[in-house]
Amino acid sequence: DVGRMGIITPVANLEPVLLSGTIVKRASLHNEDIMTTLGIHNHDMLYVEKGGEIIPKITGVETSQREPGAMPVRFVSHCPACATQLQRVEGEAAWVCPNKYGCPPQIIGRIEHFVGRRMMNIDGIGEETAAALYKAGFVNKISDLYDLTEAQLMQIEGFGPRSAERVLTGLDASRNVPFERVVYALSIPGVGETTAKKIARAVGNIDNLMTYPAERLESIEDVGPTIARSIIEYFEADV
């Protein structure tokens, strides 16, 4: 799986099994290090449990059931969505796709995050609609949301006049969302909800943020050189 920040998460596809009342077909392997530590081979019999009775996780391998000649599962070297060569995050276990602004799952993920309740709170756009808008060529970057028309929305499967109107009304209402939520909604690498509030208080508005020099960004609490560089690169990329 490719997340909105480009982090690559290996996921095990399982033969369906009933576990704690639900059918489990997939389980996250989290990162390459965990996958390697488990030593999973293709078609292995795995031990799966639910963390907190909710999220399936793999805890081990039953090697006595391993097929003769089975090959170890290897972590990918290129993004499964856009084929860009992956990069290891320094000091971390994560591999990321560096094609931030051209990788479809990252773009769709940012759209979905932007419209979320704690961000811009735009009703009527979920994961499937965000993907459909991108695939139709109507929304290639977040700002394209505000150029959507009723005619375009009506071309999306499942949309009628009422649902299209709901989205357009939500987009219009989002123009009045507090600036701190806007900053968080943008999916700038390294800028979480708490940091977004501090940036918003220091900067004041989006026009200032777009032109703030690095040294002034770095002077904001919790914003060091890495996050300052992320902010500048974000707006240079015109996303």
Summary of the structure (lengths in Angstrom):
residues: 239
radius of gyration: 21.0
end to end distance: 22.1
largest distance: 63.3
contacts: 666
relative contact order: 0.10
helix: 41%
strand: 17%
